[in-house]
């Protein structure tokens, strides 16, 4: 095999997988984009071309903007908690102590549990007579007990649940990043009299910038599109307190039977995600350790 053939041989091996993924991913996206220009309904399954009417409707509907705001509150609040918990626990687990390997394995349990199972478990715990209120009563914080999923606390409950499920991914990513930082840098910093906070700011953070950015992009995409957890916990309620974009799309498609309008929102969401990735990725490539 010549040099030129050897260069392209790995791509040839990947070609079947690329084609399959292309069909699986590209076809639904193109079909949704196509249907967004029609007035297709489950009640009247006929393709009537209406141009940009579906897009005009969603962008001029107050509910859509409320749902979009809910989605950003849900996403960035969860991501912030993931980052704080993930970084803190990763720093602790980066130290040497007995049983560290076992704890690292146990930390991953919430992440590997199916989202549906986690949602049903937390929904039971958030019930008025559930585990959360019982614990609050026992520790003398009964005033904080209440109807978590049926009040304004519903969004907070969903964020708590997703924070519990999602932070192990950040622990995993931050731990891998911490292990790639040369120990000699910390030893030299100690000799120079740098304290723990100074070592974290001038050594740890610069080396983790890139991995934090990549993890944040992945977490943003997953959290923004996470359907099962809130759907099981609250169904988007009470009212529209926890209504996020994926649940809004589901309700329009299968409760209002407007497939085309749901496709328009899904197309907008896909374009928004792709644009966000194209904006962020060049910035990530420039993040190098100092």
PASE-536057 format. One record per residue: residue number from 1; residue in one letter; x, y, z of N, C-alpha, C in turn. Coordinates in nm, 3 decimals, padded with zeros to 5 digits, m for minus. Layout:
N
seq  type  n.east  n.north  n.up  ca.east  ca.north  ca.up  c.east  c.north  c.up
NUM  a  X  Y  Z  X  Y  Z  X  Y  Z
...
***
This chain:
290
seq  type  n.east  n.north  n.up  ca.east  ca.north  ca.up  c.east  c.north  c.up
1  x  00.085  m00.120  00.000  00.000  00.000  00.000  00.088  00.125  00.000
2  x  00.065  00.212  m00.100  00.145  00.332  m00.112  00.114  00.434  m00.004
3  x  00.198  00.536  00.002  00.180  00.639  00.104  00.049  00.712  00.091
4  x  00.011  00.742  m00.035  m00.114  00.814  m00.057  m00.234  00.729  m00.019
5  x  m00.228  00.598  m00.052  m00.337  00.507  m00.017  m00.346  00.489  00.134
6  x  m00.229  00.478  00.199  m00.227  00.462  00.344  m00.287  00.585  00.413
7  x  m00.272  00.701  00.355  m00.324  00.825  00.412  m00.475  00.825  00.418
8  x  m00.538  00.773  00.312  m00.685  00.777  00.305  m00.751  00.646  00.350
9  x  m00.672  00.544  00.383  m00.730  00.416  00.421  m00.817  00.425  00.547
10  x  m00.776  00.498  00.655  m00.864  00.509  00.773  m01.001  00.570  00.741
11  x  m01.003  00.668  00.649  m01.130  00.729  00.611  m01.218  00.629  00.535
12  x  m01.155  00.543  00.457  m01.228  00.439  00.386  m01.295  00.343  00.484
13  x  m01.224  00.307  00.592  m01.281  00.218  00.694  m01.397  00.284  00.767
14  x  m01.389  00.415  00.785  m01.495  00.487  00.856  m01.614  00.521  00.767
15  x  m01.599  00.503  00.636  m01.703  00.546  00.542  m01.840  00.483  00.570
16  x  m01.851  00.351  00.595  m01.985  00.294  00.623  m02.052  00.358  00.745
17  x  m01.974  00.380  00.851  m02.030  00.442  00.971  m02.075  00.585  00.943
18  x  m01.992  00.658  00.868  m02.027  00.797  00.834  m02.155  00.801  00.752
19  x  m02.170  00.710  00.658  m02.290  00.707  00.574  m02.414  00.675  00.657
20  x  m02.403  00.576  00.746  m02.518  00.539  00.830  m02.558  00.655  00.920
21  x  m02.459  00.716  00.987  m02.489  00.830  01.074  m02.544  00.947  00.993
22  x  m02.491  00.966  00.873  m02.541  01.074  00.789  m02.687  01.057  00.756
23  x  m02.726  00.933  00.725  m02.868  00.907  00.694  m02.954  00.924  00.818
24  x  m02.907  00.870  00.931  m02.985  00.875  01.054  m03.004  01.018  01.102
25  x  m02.900  01.100  01.089  m02.905  01.237  01.140  m02.957  01.334  01.035
26  x  m02.905  01.324  00.913  m02.938  01.423  00.811  m03.082  01.412  00.763
27  x  m03.131  01.290  00.743  m03.266  01.276  00.690  m03.372  01.337  00.781
28  x  m03.374  01.306  00.913  m03.475  01.371  00.999  m03.464  01.523  01.000
29  x  m03.341  01.576  00.998  m03.325  01.721  00.998  m03.382  01.782  00.870
30  x  m03.349  01.723  00.756  m03.399  01.775  00.629  m03.551  01.758  00.618
31  x  m03.603  01.648  00.671  m03.747  01.626  00.668  m03.819  01.727  00.756
32  x  m03.765  01.754  00.874  m03.826  01.854  00.963  m03.821  01.991  00.899
33  x  m03.708  02.026  00.837  m03.696  02.155  00.769  m03.799  02.166  00.656
34  x  m03.816  02.061  00.581  m03.913  02.058  00.470  m04.056  02.076  00.521
35  x  m04.090  02.002  00.628  m04.227  02.006  00.679  m04.259  02.138  00.748
36  x  m04.156  02.211  00.792  m04.181  02.338  00.861  m04.242  02.444  00.770
37  x  m04.238  02.422  00.639  m04.296  02.517  00.544  m04.436  02.476  00.500
38  x  m04.491  02.373  00.565  m04.624  02.325  00.529  m04.716  02.328  00.650
39  x  m04.842  02.313  00.626  m04.942  02.307  00.733  m04.987  02.163  00.751
40  x  m04.896  02.079  00.800  m04.923  01.936  00.814  m04.969  01.908  00.956
41  x  m05.081  01.842  00.971  m05.139  01.812  01.102  m05.171  01.663  01.110
42  x  m05.167  01.609  01.232  m05.206  01.469  01.251  m05.355  01.447  01.224
43  x  m05.433  01.554  01.239  m05.577  01.544  01.212  m05.604  01.554  01.063
44  x  m05.533  01.645  00.996  m05.548  01.663  00.851  m05.411  01.639  00.786
45  x  m05.374  01.513  00.763  m05.240  01.481  00.710  m05.225  01.513  00.562
46  x  m05.228  01.642  00.531  m05.208  01.687  00.394  m05.101  01.796  00.391
47  x  m05.022  01.795  00.286  m04.914  01.892  00.272  m04.965  02.016  00.200
48  x  m04.994  02.122  00.279  m05.036  02.250  00.223  m04.926  02.352  00.248
49  x  m04.863  02.398  00.139  m04.751  02.491  00.151  m04.798  02.626  00.204
50  x  m04.731  02.675  00.314  m04.767  02.804  00.372  m04.645  02.893  00.393
51  x  m04.532  02.855  00.337  m04.412  02.937  00.347  m04.360  02.951  00.489
52  x  m04.332  03.075  00.530  m04.274  03.102  00.661  m04.380  03.128  00.768
53  x  m04.502  03.089  00.744  m04.610  03.118  00.838  m04.586  03.053  00.974
54  x  m04.536  02.930  00.976  m04.509  02.864  01.104  m04.403  02.938  01.183
55  x  m04.300  02.987  01.116  m04.195  03.062  01.184  m04.248  03.196  01.234
56  x  m04.329  03.260  01.153  m04.388  03.388  01.196  m04.473  03.368  01.319
57  x  m04.546  03.258  01.323  m04.636  03.232  01.436  m04.556  03.210  01.565
58  x  m04.453  03.128  01.559  m04.380  03.097  01.683  m04.303  03.219  01.733
59  x  m04.250  03.301  01.643  m04.172  03.417  01.686  m04.259  03.532  01.736
60  x  m04.387  03.528  01.704  m04.479  03.633  01.751  m04.568  03.585  01.864
61  x  m04.541  03.466  01.915  m04.619  03.410  02.025  m04.544  03.431  02.156
62  x  m04.609  03.493  02.253  m04.545  03.523  02.381  m04.503  03.395  02.453
63  x  m04.582  03.289  02.436  m04.552  03.163  02.504  m04.416  03.109  02.463
64  x  m04.384  03.119  02.335  m04.256  03.068  02.286  m04.139  03.135  02.356
65  x  m04.144  03.267  02.372  m04.035  03.339  02.437  m04.027  03.307  02.585
66  x  m04.143  03.281  02.648  m04.142  03.239  02.788  m04.077  03.101  02.800
67  x  m04.110  03.013  02.709  m04.052  02.879  02.709  m03.901  02.886  02.684
68  x  m03.860  02.972  02.593  m03.718  02.986  02.564  m03.642  03.040  02.686
69  x  m03.702  03.135  02.756  m03.641  03.187  02.879  m03.630  03.077  02.984
70  x  m03.736  02.998  03.000  m03.731  02.885  03.093  m03.617  02.790  03.058
71  x  m03.598  02.767  02.928  m03.494  02.675  02.884  m03.356  02.727  02.921
72  x  m03.334  02.857  02.906  m03.204  02.913  02.941  m03.183  02.912  03.093
73  x  m03.287  02.941  03.170  m03.276  02.935  03.316  m03.242  02.793  03.359
74  x  m03.313  02.697  03.306  m03.292  02.555  03.337  m03.151  02.511  03.297
75  x  m03.107  02.550  03.178  m02.979  02.504  03.126  m02.862  02.565  03.201
76  x  m02.859  02.698  03.214  m02.743  02.762  03.275  m02.736  02.740  03.426
77  x  m02.852  02.728  03.491  m02.851  02.697  03.634  m02.795  02.558  03.658
78  x  m02.839  02.463  03.577  m02.787  02.325  03.589  m02.639  02.320  03.558
79  x  m02.597  02.390  03.451  m02.456  02.388  03.414  m02.368  02.451  03.522
80  x  m02.416  02.561  03.582  m02.340  02.624  03.689  m02.320  02.532  03.807
81  x  m02.426  02.461  03.843  m02.415  02.365  03.954  m02.324  02.250  03.917
82  x  m02.336  02.202  03.793  m02.248  02.094  03.747  m02.102  02.136  03.757
83  x  m02.072  02.259  03.714  m01.934  02.307  03.714  m01.879  02.318  03.856
84  x  m01.957  02.377  03.946  m01.910  02.397  04.084  m01.890  02.263  04.153
85  x  m01.990  02.176  04.146  m01.979  02.045  04.210  m01.871  01.960  04.145
86  x  m01.871  01.959  04.011  m01.774  01.876  03.940  m01.631  01.918  03.968
87  x  m01.605  02.048  03.963  m01.469  02.097  03.989  m01.427  02.070  04.133
88  x  m01.516  02.098  04.228  m01.482  02.079  04.369  m01.451  01.934  04.401
89  x  m01.538  01.844  04.353  m01.517  01.701  04.383  m01.396  01.648  04.308
90  x  m01.374  01.695  04.186  m01.256  01.650  04.111  m01.127  01.691  04.181
91  x  m01.123  01.812  04.237  m01.005  01.857  04.310  m00.981  01.770  04.434
92  x  m01.090  01.733  04.501  m01.075  01.646  04.619  m01.027  01.507  04.579
93  x  m01.085  01.453  04.471  m01.048  01.318  04.428  m00.912  01.314  04.360
94  x  m00.856  01.429  04.331  m00.722  01.432  04.271  m00.613  01.413  04.376
95  x  m00.651  01.426  04.505  m00.557  01.401  04.614  m00.547  01.251  04.640
96  x  m00.436  01.209  04.695  m00.415  01.068  04.725  m00.468  01.035  04.864
97  x  m00.556  00.937  04.872  m00.608  00.888  05.000  m00.665  00.748  04.978
98  x  m00.680  00.676  05.088  m00.727  00.538  05.081  m00.873  00.534  05.034
99  x  m00.904  00.447  04.940  m01.040  00.431  04.890  m01.078  00.527  04.780
100  x  m00.979  00.600  04.728  m01.009  00.699  04.624  m01.070  00.635  04.501
101  x  m01.019  00.519  04.459  m01.072  00.452  04.341  m01.217  00.411  04.357
102  x  m01.252  00.364  04.478  m01.391  00.322  04.503  m01.484  00.443  04.497
103  x  m01.442  00.553  04.558  m01.525  00.674  04.558  m01.542  00.728  04.416
104  x  m01.436  00.722  04.337  m01.446  00.767  04.198  m01.549  00.685  04.122
105  x  m01.554  00.556  04.149  m01.652  00.471  04.082  m01.793  00.501  04.128
106  x  m01.811  00.521  04.260  m01.943  00.547  04.315  m01.998  00.682  04.267
107  x  m01.908  00.779  04.247  m01.950  00.912  04.202  m02.022  00.904  04.067
108  x  m01.985  00.806  03.984  m02.041  00.796  03.849  m02.182  00.737  03.846
109  x  m02.229  00.684  03.958  m02.359  00.616  03.959  m02.474  00.705  03.912
110  x  m02.487  00.828  03.961  m02.599  00.911  03.912  m02.596  00.934  03.761
111  x  m02.476  00.943  03.705  m02.464  00.970  03.562  m02.505  00.851  03.476
112  x  m02.473  00.728  03.523  m02.503  00.610  03.443  m02.646  00.561  03.462
113  x  m02.715  00.608  03.566  m02.855  00.571  03.584  m02.939  00.634  03.473
114  x  m03.031  00.557  03.420  m03.118  00.607  03.313  m03.195  00.730  03.361
115  x  m03.211  00.827  03.271  m03.280  00.951  03.306  m03.422  00.928  03.353
116  x  m03.490  00.831  03.294  m03.629  00.801  03.333  m03.633  00.749  03.476
117  x  m03.542  00.659  03.509  m03.538  00.603  03.645  m03.506  00.711  03.747
118  x  m03.410  00.797  03.714  m03.374  00.906  03.805  m03.492  01.000  03.825
119  x  m03.564  01.031  03.719  m03.678  01.123  03.728  m03.788  01.067  03.817
120  x  m03.820  00.939  03.799  m03.926  00.879  03.881  m03.883  00.871  04.027
121  x  m03.755  00.843  04.052  m03.706  00.837  04.191  m03.718  00.973  04.258
122  x  m03.673  01.078  04.191  m03.679  01.212  04.249  m03.822  01.264  04.257
123  x  m03.908  01.224  04.165  m04.048  01.266  04.175  m04.111  01.208  04.302
124  x  m04.075  01.086  04.334  m04.126  01.027  04.458  m04.070  01.102  04.579
125  x  m03.942  01.139  04.575  m03.881  01.207  04.689  m03.936  01.348  04.708
126  x  m03.981  01.412  04.599  m04.032  01.548  04.607  m04.182  01.554  04.640
127  x  m04.246  01.441  04.658  m04.387  01.441  04.693  m04.408  01.508  04.831
128  x  m04.527  01.564  04.858  m04.550  01.630  04.988  m04.518  01.541  05.108
129  x  m04.543  01.411  05.094  m04.512  01.318  05.203  m04.385  01.238  05.171
130  x  m04.301  01.292  05.084  m04.184  01.219  05.040  m04.060  01.240  05.124
131  x  m03.951  01.189  05.074  m03.825  01.185  05.148  m03.771  01.324  05.178
132  x  m03.779  01.416  05.082  m03.721  01.550  05.099  m03.787  01.623  05.216
133  x  m03.920  01.627  05.215  m03.991  01.696  05.323  m03.971  01.626  05.458
134  x  m03.960  01.495  05.454  m03.938  01.421  05.579  m03.803  01.457  05.640
135  x  m03.701  01.467  05.558  m03.568  01.504  05.607  m03.569  01.646  05.661
136  x  m03.636  01.739  05.589  m03.643  01.877  05.635  m03.712  01.886  05.771
137  x  m03.815  01.807  05.790  m03.885  01.806  05.919  m03.794  01.756  06.030
138  x  m03.716  01.652  06.001  m03.633  01.591  06.104  m03.516  01.680  06.146
139  x  m03.466  01.763  06.054  m03.351  01.847  06.086  m03.396  01.986  06.133
140  x  m03.526  02.005  06.156  m03.575  02.131  06.208  m03.597  02.239  06.103
141  x  m03.606  02.199  05.976  m03.630  02.296  05.869  m03.766  02.271  05.804
142  x  m03.864  02.239  05.890  m03.998  02.209  05.841  m04.061  02.324  05.765
143  x  m04.017  02.446  05.794  m04.074  02.562  05.724  m04.042  02.558  05.575
144  x  m03.936  02.488  05.537  m03.898  02.478  05.396  m03.972  02.367  05.323
145  x  m04.038  02.280  05.399  m04.112  02.170  05.336  m04.234  02.225  05.262
146  x  m04.277  02.154  05.161  m04.393  02.199  05.085  m04.415  02.116  04.962
147  x  m04.501  02.166  04.874  m04.532  02.096  04.750  m04.431  02.137  04.643
148  x  m04.322  02.065  04.635  m04.210  02.103  04.551  m04.245  02.106  04.403
149  x  m04.313  02.005  04.355  m04.340  01.993  04.212  m04.468  02.062  04.168
150  x  m04.548  02.109  04.263  m04.675  02.172  04.229  m04.679  02.319  04.262
151  x  m04.561  02.382  04.273  m04.555  02.523  04.310  m04.443  02.591  04.231
152  x  m04.407  02.712  04.273  m04.299  02.784  04.206  m04.163  02.718  04.228
153  x  m04.159  02.621  04.319  m04.034  02.549  04.343  m04.009  02.442  04.237
154  x  m04.100  02.425  04.144  m04.089  02.316  04.047  m03.960  02.326  03.966
155  x  m03.928  02.445  03.918  m03.805  02.461  03.840  m03.682  02.432  03.925
156  x  m03.683  02.479  04.050  m03.572  02.449  04.141  m03.559  02.299  04.162
157  x  m03.672  02.231  04.175  m03.669  02.085  04.193  m03.608  02.016  04.073
158  x  m03.645  02.062  03.954  m03.589  02.002  03.832  m03.440  02.027  03.821
159  x  m03.396  02.147  03.858  m03.253  02.181  03.853  m03.175  02.096  03.952
160  x  m03.231  02.079  04.073  m03.165  01.994  04.174  m03.149  01.852  04.122
161  x  m03.257  01.799  04.062  m03.253  01.663  04.010  m03.148  01.648  03.901
162  x  m03.148  01.742  03.807  m03.052  01.732  03.696  m02.910  01.759  03.742
163  x  m02.894  01.844  03.843  m02.761  01.868  03.898  m02.704  01.741  03.958
164  x  m02.790  01.667  04.029  m02.747  01.540  04.088  m02.708  01.440  03.979
165  x  m02.784  01.436  03.872  m02.757  01.339  03.767  m02.638  01.379  03.679
166  x  m02.618  01.509  03.656  m02.520  01.552  03.558  m02.381  01.583  03.609
167  x  m02.366  01.611  03.741  m02.234  01.655  03.788  m02.124  01.549  03.774
168  x  m02.155  01.416  03.779  m02.045  01.319  03.764  m01.972  01.329  03.631
169  x  m02.042  01.371  03.525  m01.975  01.388  03.397  m01.866  01.495  03.407
170  x  m01.896  01.604  03.478  m01.796  01.709  03.499  m01.682  01.656  03.587
171  x  m01.714  01.576  03.687  m01.609  01.518  03.771  m01.513  01.435  03.685
172  x  m01.570  01.355  03.598  m01.489  01.269  03.510  m01.399  01.352  03.420
173  x  m01.456  01.455  03.357  m01.378  01.538  03.265  m01.272  01.620  03.338
174  x  m01.309  01.679  03.452  m01.212  01.760  03.527  m01.100  01.674  03.584
175  x  m01.134  01.552  03.628  m01.031  01.463  03.682  m00.930  01.427  03.576
176  x  m00.979  01.398  03.455  m00.886  01.366  03.346  m00.796  01.484  03.313
177  x  m00.852  01.606  03.321  m00.771  01.725  03.296  m00.669  01.749  03.405
178  x  m00.707  01.730  03.530  m00.616  01.752  03.642  m00.497  01.657  03.639
179  x  m00.521  01.535  03.593  m00.413  01.436  03.590  m00.309  01.466  03.483
180  x  m00.342  01.555  03.390  m00.248  01.592  03.284  m00.165  01.716  03.318
181  x  m00.189  01.775  03.436  m00.111  01.892  03.477  00.020  01.845  03.541
182  x  00.133  01.891  03.495  00.262  01.848  03.554  00.271  01.883  03.702
183  x  00.307  01.786  03.782  00.319  01.806  03.927  00.431  01.906  03.958
184  x  00.529  01.913  03.870  00.642  02.002  03.894  00.601  02.149  03.904
185  x  00.491  02.184  03.835  00.443  02.321  03.840  00.397  02.358  03.981
186  x  00.325  02.265  04.046  00.278  02.291  04.182  00.395  02.294  04.280
187  x  00.492  02.207  04.258  00.609  02.205  04.347  00.687  02.335  04.336
188  x  00.702  02.384  04.212  00.773  02.511  04.194  00.694  02.627  04.254
189  x  00.561  02.621  04.243  00.477  02.727  04.299  00.487  02.729  04.451
190  x  00.495  02.611  04.515  00.509  02.605  04.660  00.642  02.663  04.704
191  x  00.745  02.634  04.627  00.877  02.690  04.659  00.874  02.842  04.651
192  x  00.798  02.895  04.555  00.787  03.040  04.539  00.691  03.104  04.638
193  x  00.628  03.022  04.722  00.540  03.075  04.827  00.396  03.094  04.785
194  x  00.352  03.034  04.675  00.213  03.046  04.630  00.122  02.962  04.719
195  x  00.007  03.019  04.759  m00.087  02.942  04.839  m00.179  02.861  04.747
196  x  m00.275  02.791  04.808  m00.362  02.700  04.732  m00.445  02.776  04.629
197  x  m00.502  02.889  04.670  m00.585  02.966  04.578  m00.504  03.019  04.460
198  x  m00.381  03.065  04.487  m00.295  03.114  04.380  m00.255  03.002  04.285
199  x  m00.230  02.884  04.339  m00.197  02.770  04.253  m00.317  02.733  04.165
200  x  m00.436  02.739  04.223  m00.556  02.707  04.146  m00.578  02.808  04.033
201  x  m00.558  02.936  04.063  m00.587  03.040  03.965  m00.481  03.047  03.855
202  x  m00.354  03.031  03.892  m00.247  03.053  03.794  m00.198  02.924  03.728
203  x  m00.232  02.808  03.784  m00.187  02.681  03.725  m00.305  02.595  03.681
204  x  m00.394  02.564  03.777  m00.502  02.470  03.747  m00.598  02.524  03.641
205  x  m00.650  02.644  03.662  m00.748  02.699  03.568  m00.693  02.715  03.426
206  x  m00.573  02.772  03.407  m00.522  02.782  03.269  m00.512  02.648  03.198
207  x  m00.474  02.544  03.271  m00.462  02.413  03.207  m00.599  02.347  03.183
208  x  m00.700  02.391  03.255  m00.834  02.331  03.240  m00.927  02.413  03.151
209  x  m00.881  02.530  03.103  m00.968  02.617  03.025  m01.031  02.545  02.906
210  x  m00.948  02.474  02.834  m00.996  02.409  02.711  m01.095  02.298  02.744
211  x  m01.063  02.215  02.840  m01.152  02.104  02.874  m01.281  02.154  02.939
212  x  m01.273  02.265  03.014  m01.394  02.325  03.070  m01.484  02.374  02.958
213  x  m01.425  02.437  02.857  m01.505  02.490  02.746  m01.572  02.376  02.668
214  x  m01.497  02.270  02.640  m01.554  02.156  02.566  m01.665  02.091  02.647
215  x  m01.641  02.070  02.776  m01.742  02.008  02.861  m01.866  02.095  02.871
216  x  m01.847  02.227  02.876  m01.960  02.318  02.884  m02.045  02.313  02.757
217  x  m01.980  02.303  02.641  m02.055  02.293  02.515  m02.138  02.166  02.512
218  x  m02.078  02.053  02.549  m02.152  01.927  02.552  m02.266  01.931  02.652
219  x  m02.238  01.986  02.770  m02.340  01.993  02.875  m02.455  02.085  02.832
220  x  m02.422  02.195  02.764  m02.525  02.286  02.716  m02.620  02.216  02.618
221  x  m02.562  02.143  02.524  m02.644  02.072  02.424  m02.731  01.967  02.491
222  x  m02.673  01.887  02.579  m02.749  01.780  02.643  m02.858  01.835  02.734
223  x  m02.825  01.936  02.813  m02.922  01.990  02.909  m03.035  02.063  02.837
224  x  m03.002  02.144  02.738  m03.104  02.220  02.665  m03.204  02.126  02.598
225  x  m03.158  02.009  02.556  m03.244  01.914  02.485  m03.295  01.801  02.572
226  x  m03.271  01.809  02.703  m03.309  01.699  02.793  m03.461  01.700  02.813
227  x  m03.527  01.600  02.761  m03.673  01.596  02.762  m03.730  01.514  02.878
228  x  m03.675  01.395  02.898  m03.740  01.297  02.987  m03.754  01.346  03.130
229  x  m03.650  01.411  03.184  m03.649  01.443  03.326  m03.764  01.537  03.364
230  x  m03.774  01.652  03.298  m03.880  01.747  03.332  m04.016  01.694  03.291
231  x  m04.022  01.619  03.182  m04.150  01.564  03.138  m04.208  01.471  03.244
232  x  m04.123  01.392  03.307  m04.170  01.299  03.410  m04.195  01.372  03.542
233  x  m04.106  01.465  03.577  m04.121  01.535  03.704  m04.246  01.623  03.708
234  x  m04.263  01.707  03.608  m04.370  01.808  03.614  m04.455  01.815  03.489
235  x  m04.408  01.758  03.376  m04.481  01.771  03.251  m04.480  01.913  03.197
236  x  m04.391  01.997  03.249  m04.386  02.136  03.206  m04.460  02.230  03.298
237  x  m04.531  02.177  03.396  m04.610  02.259  03.487  m04.535  02.287  03.617
238  x  m04.607  02.342  03.716  m04.748  02.388  03.706  m04.760  02.512  03.617
239  x  m04.865  02.518  03.543  m04.878  02.623  03.442  m04.773  02.599  03.337
240  x  m04.686  02.697  03.317  m04.571  02.682  03.227  m04.440  02.708  03.302
241  x  m04.442  02.684  03.432  m04.326  02.715  03.515  m04.201  02.641  03.471
242  x  m04.216  02.515  03.432  m04.101  02.434  03.390  m04.110  02.393  03.244
243  x  m04.190  02.463  03.167  m04.202  02.431  03.024  m04.075  02.475  02.952
244  x  m04.001  02.379  02.898  m03.882  02.408  02.820  m03.908  02.370  02.675
245  x  m03.816  02.405  02.586  m03.839  02.391  02.442  m03.872  02.248  02.401
246  x  m03.799  02.144  02.443  m03.834  02.008  02.399  m03.975  01.967  02.439
247  x  m04.019  02.003  02.560  m04.155  01.969  02.602  m04.257  02.050  02.524
248  x  m04.224  02.175  02.495  m04.311  02.260  02.414  m04.330  02.201  02.275
249  x  m04.223  02.151  02.215  m04.232  02.086  02.083  m04.321  01.962  02.092
250  x  m04.301  01.884  02.197  m04.381  01.763  02.215  m04.530  01.796  02.228
251  x  m04.562  01.897  02.307  m04.702  01.934  02.327  m04.767  01.983  02.197
252  x  m04.693  02.063  02.120  m04.748  02.113  01.994  m04.770  01.999  01.895
253  x  m04.675  01.905  01.891  m04.684  01.796  01.794  m04.791  01.693  01.831
254  x  m04.798  01.654  01.959  m04.881  01.540  01.995  m05.001  01.574  02.083
255  x  m05.013  01.700  02.124  m05.133  01.742  02.195  m05.214  01.843  02.115
256  x  m05.144  01.928  02.039  m05.212  02.019  01.947  m05.213  01.964  01.805
257  x  m05.141  01.855  01.782  m05.138  01.782  01.654  m05.081  01.862  01.538
258  x  m05.006  01.967  01.567  m04.947  02.050  01.461  m04.802  02.008  01.439
259  x  m04.784  01.908  01.355  m04.650  01.855  01.329  m04.562  01.960  01.264
260  x  m04.614  02.033  01.168  m04.534  02.131  01.095  m04.484  02.243  01.186
261  x  m04.570  02.289  01.276  m04.527  02.396  01.368  m04.420  02.344  01.464
262  x  m04.435  02.220  01.507  m04.333  02.159  01.593  m04.201  02.145  01.517
263  x  m04.209  02.111  01.388  m04.088  02.101  01.305  m04.021  02.236  01.289
264  x  m04.099  02.342  01.281  m04.043  02.476  01.269  m03.962  02.512  01.394
265  x  m04.016  02.480  01.511  m03.943  02.508  01.636  m03.819  02.421  01.645
266  x  m03.832  02.293  01.607  m03.717  02.203  01.611  m03.608  02.248  01.514
267  x  m03.648  02.298  01.397  m03.551  02.348  01.300  m03.478  02.470  01.354
268  x  m03.554  02.561  01.414  m03.492  02.679  01.476  m03.394  02.637  01.583
269  x  m03.432  02.540  01.666  m03.345  02.493  01.773  m03.217  02.431  01.716
270  x  m03.230  02.350  01.609  m03.113  02.287  01.547  m03.018  02.393  01.490
271  x  m03.074  02.492  01.422  m02.991  02.599  01.365  m02.922  02.677  01.475
272  x  m02.993  02.704  01.584  m02.936  02.776  01.697  m02.820  02.699  01.757
273  x  m02.836  02.567  01.775  m02.730  02.486  01.833  m02.608  02.481  01.742
274  x  m02.631  02.462  01.612  m02.519  02.455  01.518  m02.444  02.587  01.514
275  x  m02.518  02.698  01.513  m02.455  02.830  01.511  m02.373  02.852  01.638
276  x  m02.427  02.811  01.752  m02.355  02.827  01.879  m02.224  02.748  01.878
277  x  m02.228  02.627  01.821  m02.107  02.544  01.815  m02.003  02.609  01.724
278  x  m02.045  02.661  01.608  m01.952  02.724  01.516  m01.890  02.851  01.576
279  x  m01.963  02.917  01.663  m01.909  03.037  01.728  m01.810  03.000  01.837
280  x  m01.841  02.896  01.912  m01.760  02.861  02.029  m01.635  02.781  01.993
281  x  m01.645  02.689  01.896  m01.534  02.599  01.868  m01.404  02.670  01.831
282  x  m01.405  02.775  01.746  m01.278  02.845  01.719  m01.217  02.905  01.845
283  x  m01.302  02.953  01.935  m01.252  03.007  02.061  m01.188  02.897  02.145
284  x  m01.249  02.777  02.145  m01.195  02.666  02.222  m01.057  02.626  02.169
285  x  m01.041  02.626  02.037  m00.914  02.585  01.978  m00.800  02.678  02.017
286  x  m00.834  02.803  02.050  m00.729  02.898  02.087  m00.693  02.891  02.235
287  x  m00.774  02.816  02.314  m00.746  02.808  02.457  m00.633  02.710  02.484
288  x  m00.518  02.757  02.511  m00.403  02.672  02.540  m00.348  02.705  02.679
289  x  m00.291  02.606  02.746  m00.231  02.633  02.877  m00.119  02.735  02.866
290  x  m00.110  02.823  02.968  m00.003  02.923  02.966  00.125  02.865  03.024
***
